[in-house]
Amino acid sequence: MIELNNVSKWYGEFKVLDQCSTSVATGEVVVVCGPSGSGKSTLIKTINALEPLQQGEIYIDGKAVHDPSTNLSALRARVGMVFQHFELFPHISVMQNLTLAQERVLGRSTEEATVRGVALLDRVGLGNHADKFPGQLSGGQQQRVAIARALAMDPIVMLFDEPTSALDPEMVGEVLDVMVGLAREGMTMICVSHEMGFAKEVSDRVIFMDQGRIVEDCSTDHFFRQTQTLSARAQDFLSKILSH
């Protein structure tokens, strides 16, 4: 479903991604972790060209993201993206947040888009909040609306960029529950996250990044149970993050 071949990116003289290669099969759940500044968020944003790359190739369902002739708007309509800070439209209702792109991009009628929106709000446990504005919701509720909005476009892939890092600890679980449900339904997912409990429970693979490089790319079981075989940097990261 997703293929990255030798992806590199620079910010001026700084190389933020360095020869990154991996692939994600249909229905696979991959968690990307690593220290701050390791390139995790940049990597996930190159997948749907929110961040342009300078070198390498990226394919989604056979479509070349790196090809200038590719219709990125059409491609992005099939790739759900959930951000750290929700990125909901604050001036329109929750339901309008879910229906706007369905109508403008997918060409659905208002009635069709609303039916889909109602079903998705029910799915994320927010069926009675359709007429509220995002600012009237908690952070966890806003993030669940953001997930519902992404799902409203019927994506073939879901990308999550640290979806719980801006939330109060009490709200993290309600967002992770929705993500666990998606994973168990077979959604192809890449999640940048420090939630190691989620990674252990749900992911098929873990990618560990450091200094713009993919240092580890292995099964979840290998990453957490065979730590002695990992790089010294990955072992150090795990020892710190799992000791609390």
C-alpha positions as CSV (number, residue, x, y, z in Angstrom):
1,M,0.0,0.0,0.0
2,I,2.8,2.4,0.9
3,E,6.4,2.3,-0.4
4,L,9.3,4.6,0.4
5,N,12.6,4.3,-1.5
6,N,15.6,6.2,-0.3
7,V,13.7,9.3,0.7
8,S,15.8,12.3,1.7
9,K,14.9,15.8,2.6
10,W,16.8,18.9,3.5
11,Y,15.9,22.2,5.3
12,G,18.6,24.4,3.9
13,E,21.8,22.6,4.9
14,F,20.2,20.4,7.5
15,K,19.3,16.9,6.3
16,V,16.1,16.0,8.1
17,L,15.6,12.7,6.3
18,D,18.4,10.5,5.2
19,Q,17.9,7.7,2.8
20,C,14.7,6.4,4.4
21,S,13.2,3.2,2.9
22,T,10.3,1.1,4.1
23,S,7.0,-0.4,2.9
24,V,3.6,-0.9,4.5
25,A,1.3,-3.7,3.4
26,T,-2.5,-3.3,3.1
27,G,-4.0,-3.7,6.6
28,E,-0.7,-3.3,8.4
29,V,-0.3,-1.0,11.4
30,V,3.1,0.6,11.8
31,V,4.2,2.8,14.7
32,V,7.0,5.3,14.1
33,C,8.9,6.3,17.3
34,G,12.2,7.9,18.2
35,P,13.6,11.0,20.0
36,S,12.3,14.5,19.3
37,G,13.9,15.9,16.2
38,S,14.6,12.5,14.6
39,G,12.4,13.2,11.5
40,K,9.3,11.2,12.5
41,S,6.7,13.9,11.7
42,T,8.6,15.0,8.6
43,L,8.6,11.4,7.3
44,I,4.9,10.9,7.7
45,K,4.1,14.3,6.1
46,T,6.2,13.4,3.0
47,I,3.9,10.4,2.4
48,N,1.0,12.6,1.2
49,A,3.4,15.4,0.1
50,L,2.5,17.9,2.8
51,E,6.3,18.1,3.0
52,P,8.1,17.8,-0.4
53,L,11.0,15.6,-0.7
54,Q,14.3,16.3,-2.5
55,Q,15.4,12.8,-3.2
56,G,13.8,9.3,-3.5
57,E,10.4,7.9,-4.3
58,I,7.1,7.4,-2.5
59,Y,4.2,5.3,-3.8
60,I,0.7,5.0,-2.3
61,D,-1.4,2.2,-3.8
62,G,0.9,2.4,-6.9
63,K,0.5,6.1,-7.4
64,A,3.8,8.1,-7.4
65,V,3.6,10.8,-4.8
66,H,7.0,12.2,-6.0
67,D,5.9,12.6,-9.6
68,P,5.1,16.2,-10.4
69,S,2.3,15.0,-12.8
70,T,0.5,13.2,-10.0
71,N,-2.8,14.9,-8.9
72,L,-1.9,15.4,-5.2
73,S,-5.4,16.7,-4.3
74,A,-7.0,13.5,-5.6
75,L,-4.4,11.4,-3.8
76,R,-4.7,13.2,-0.5
77,A,-8.5,12.6,-0.6
78,R,-7.7,8.9,-0.2
79,V,-5.1,9.4,2.6
80,G,-6.6,10.4,6.0
81,M,-4.4,12.6,8.1
82,V,-4.8,13.3,11.8
83,F,-2.6,16.0,13.3
84,Q,-1.3,16.7,16.7
85,H,-3.4,19.8,17.2
86,F,-6.6,18.6,15.6
87,E,-6.7,21.3,12.8
88,L,-10.5,21.5,12.9
89,F,-12.3,24.6,11.3
90,P,-13.2,26.5,14.5
91,H,-15.9,28.7,12.9
92,I,-18.2,25.9,11.7
93,S,-20.0,23.1,13.6
94,V,-18.7,19.6,14.2
95,M,-21.0,18.2,11.5
96,Q,-20.0,20.9,9.0
97,N,-16.4,19.9,9.6
98,L,-17.3,16.4,8.6
99,T,-19.5,17.3,5.6
100,L,-17.5,20.1,3.9
101,A,-14.8,18.0,2.2
102,Q,-17.3,15.2,1.4
103,E,-19.4,17.7,-0.6
104,R,-16.5,19.8,-2.1
105,V,-14.1,17.0,-2.9
106,L,-16.1,13.9,-3.3
107,G,-19.2,15.5,-4.7
108,R,-21.6,14.0,-2.3
109,S,-24.9,15.7,-1.7
110,T,-25.5,17.4,1.7
111,E,-27.9,14.6,2.7
112,E,-25.3,11.9,1.8
113,A,-22.5,13.7,3.6
114,T,-24.7,14.2,6.6
115,V,-25.7,10.5,6.8
116,R,-22.0,9.5,6.6
117,G,-21.1,12.2,9.2
118,V,-23.8,11.0,11.7
119,A,-22.6,7.4,11.4
120,L,-19.0,8.4,12.0
121,L,-19.8,10.6,15.0
122,D,-21.7,7.7,16.5
123,R,-18.7,5.5,15.8
124,V,-16.3,7.8,17.8
125,G,-18.9,8.3,20.6
126,L,-19.8,11.9,19.8
127,G,-23.2,11.5,18.2
128,N,-24.8,14.1,20.4
129,H,-22.2,16.8,19.7
130,A,-22.9,17.4,16.0
131,D,-24.2,20.9,16.3
132,K,-21.5,22.1,18.7
133,F,-18.4,24.1,17.6
134,P,-14.9,22.6,18.1
135,G,-14.1,25.1,20.9
136,Q,-17.0,23.7,22.9
137,L,-15.4,20.3,23.0
138,S,-12.5,18.9,25.1
139,G,-9.2,18.1,23.4
140,G,-9.9,14.4,23.3
141,Q,-13.3,15.0,21.8
142,Q,-11.8,17.3,19.2
143,Q,-9.3,14.7,18.2
144,R,-12.0,12.1,17.8
145,V,-13.9,14.5,15.6
146,A,-10.6,14.9,13.6
147,I,-10.4,11.2,13.1
148,A,-14.1,11.0,12.1
149,R,-13.5,13.8,9.6
150,A,-10.6,11.9,8.0
151,L,-12.7,8.7,7.9
152,A,-15.5,10.6,6.2
153,M,-13.4,10.7,3.0
154,D,-13.3,6.8,2.9
155,P,-9.4,6.7,3.0
156,I,-7.4,3.7,2.0
157,V,-4.7,4.8,4.5
158,M,-4.7,6.7,7.8
159,L,-1.7,8.7,8.9
160,F,-1.5,9.9,12.5
161,D,1.1,12.5,13.6
162,E,1.4,12.2,17.4
163,P,-2.4,12.3,17.8
164,T,-2.3,12.2,21.6
165,S,0.7,14.3,22.5
166,A,-1.3,17.5,22.9
167,L,-3.9,15.9,25.1
168,D,-4.3,15.7,28.9
169,P,-3.5,12.2,30.2
170,E,-7.1,11.5,30.9
171,M,-8.1,12.1,27.3
172,V,-5.4,9.9,25.7
173,G,-7.3,6.7,26.2
174,E,-10.5,7.8,24.4
175,V,-8.5,8.6,21.3
176,L,-6.4,5.5,21.4
177,D,-9.6,3.4,21.8
178,V,-10.8,4.8,18.4
179,M,-7.4,4.0,16.8
180,V,-7.4,0.5,18.2
181,G,-10.8,-0.1,16.7
182,L,-9.6,1.1,13.3
183,A,-6.6,-1.1,13.5
184,R,-8.7,-4.2,14.3
185,E,-11.0,-3.4,11.4
186,G,-8.0,-3.7,9.0
187,M,-7.3,-0.1,8.3
188,T,-3.7,0.5,6.9
189,M,-2.2,2.9,9.5
190,I,1.1,4.7,10.1
191,C,1.2,6.3,13.6
192,V,3.9,8.6,14.9
193,S,3.6,8.0,18.6
194,H,5.3,7.6,21.9
195,E,2.4,5.5,23.2
196,M,4.3,2.3,23.7
197,G,1.4,0.5,25.2
198,F,-0.6,1.2,22.0
199,A,2.4,0.1,19.9
200,K,2.6,-3.2,21.8
201,E,-1.1,-3.9,21.6
202,V,-2.0,-2.9,18.1
203,S,1.0,-2.5,15.8
204,D,2.4,-5.1,13.5
205,R,5.8,-3.3,13.1
206,V,7.8,-0.6,14.8
207,I,10.1,1.9,13.0
208,F,12.6,3.6,15.2
209,M,14.2,6.8,13.8
210,D,17.2,8.8,14.9
211,Q,18.9,11.8,13.2
212,G,16.7,11.5,10.1
213,R,17.5,7.8,9.6
214,I,15.4,4.6,10.0
215,V,17.6,2.8,12.5
216,E,15.2,-0.1,13.3
217,D,12.3,-1.5,11.2
218,C,11.2,-4.8,12.7
219,S,8.2,-6.7,14.1
220,T,6.6,-5.3,17.2
221,D,7.5,-8.5,19.0
222,H,11.1,-8.2,18.0
223,F,11.3,-4.6,19.0
224,F,10.0,-5.1,22.5
225,R,11.1,-8.7,23.3
226,Q,14.5,-8.9,21.6
227,T,15.9,-5.6,22.7
228,Q,19.4,-7.0,23.0
229,T,19.5,-7.3,19.2
230,L,18.6,-3.7,18.6
231,S,21.0,-0.8,18.0
232,A,22.5,0.9,21.1
233,R,20.5,4.0,20.3
234,A,17.2,2.1,20.2
235,Q,18.1,0.2,23.4
236,D,18.8,3.5,25.2
237,F,15.5,5.0,24.0
238,L,13.5,2.0,25.2
239,S,15.3,1.9,28.5
240,K,14.2,5.5,29.2
241,I,10.7,5.3,27.9
242,L,9.8,2.0,29.4
243,S,11.2,2.6,32.8
244,H,8.4,5.0,33.8
